Amino acid sequence: MSDAREEGGFWLYDLRVETVLDGRAPVCRHVEGESFRVEGETLVFDGAQRVSMYALAALLPLLPARQRPTDAADWMSTDAEVACPDPHCGGRFRIVRAGRRWFDHAATTGLPEARGTPYWQQEDGQ
């Protein structure tokens, strides 16, 4: 049963994407432990963390799907690692769900008749 708040919005998982190596030397610039976060639509890099643009291009289509609730048996719920797109590279990226964040529909839509204050301009600082 959903509460009244859920009727006008949705939950997304925050994600942490961390570089892991599988024992093979990376061909691309992958450093074990480097990471970034996904909070709503935003990629958050701390300090001097870096990610290959080619690896990021492979990861980007999967991130919105991983943010959404899925069935426990769905591969999107169980398979947390994505390989670097270079077949000779040992780099992998572990995508971990790290908490949930509520988004109000009016704060995230582009539809003029349904629009509210954008979520990133709201006082709670999401």
Secondary structure, 3 states (H helix, E strand, C coil): CCCHHHHHEEEEEEEEEEEEECCCCCCCCCCCCCEEEEECCEEECCCCCCCCHHHHHHHCCCHHHHHCCCCCCCHHHHCCEEECCCCCCCEEEEEEEEEEEEEEHHHHCCCHHHCCCCHHHCCCCC
